[in-house]
């Protein structure tokens, strides 16, 4: 359903939201998000163009989020790089279809539901999910002497 570009953009924004204010070089983003380096550049440019990221060149440079992750929704990221396409008129161009036919009306209703779902979830909510699975990270579990389980994010 989502394009590869949108999936990659969500990975980048989610990774950066894990430590707001952190400046990440492109090489590290490629490594952490498992995005091919060449494709990463295109997605980063798209995210900068839609004002979700800012870039800083030179030593210590890289990319960082522009907004608070609590203010960025999944829909913001998706629409920033590859907007969801709604059906506003007959895709077949039939002149007699002044309104959407039942098929395209149902499809658009489904697209609207996806849009609403994406608009209702912030990146902050994804980061602080109750799930035991940490987004984009391999959790290394260990048992120290006191029996407390530690999670190390890599």
C-alpha positions, 0 to 999 in steps of 0.5 A, a space after each residue: 500500500 505504501 511506496 518504498 519512498 514512504 516506508 523509507 521516510 517513516 524509518 528515517 523520521 522514526 529513527 531521528 525521533 528516538 533522540 530529538 535534536 540528534 544530528 545523524 550523518 547520512 551514512 549512519 542513517 543508511 546503516 540504522 534504517 537499512 535503506 540503500 545509500 543511493 535511495 536514502 539521498 533522494 528520500 532525505 532531500 524529499 524530507 528536507 523539501 517538505 520541512 520535516 528535516 533540516 540538513 547541516 553540512 560539514 564536520 558534525 553535519 547530518 540531518 535532524 528533525 525540524 519539529 517535535 515528534 509529538 507534532 508529526 503524524 504518519 500522514 505528515 511523513 507519507 504526504 511529505 514524500 509520496 502523498 496518498 492519492 484519493 479518488 475525486 473523479 472517475 479514473 476512466 474519464 467517463 463523462 457520464 460519471 459526474 459522481 464516483 461510481 459505487 466501485 470508486 466510491 468504496 475505494 475512496 472511502 477505504 483510502 479516506 480511512 487509511 488517511 484518517 488512521 495515519 493522521 491519528 498516529 504521531 511519530 512520538 506515539 510510535 516511539 513510545 508504543 507499549 510494544 516490547 519491540 523497539 522500532 528500528 532497533 535490535 534489542 539485546 536482552 541480558 540478565 545481570 546478577 540482580 535479575 533485572 532485564 536490560 535492553 540495549 539498543 543498537 
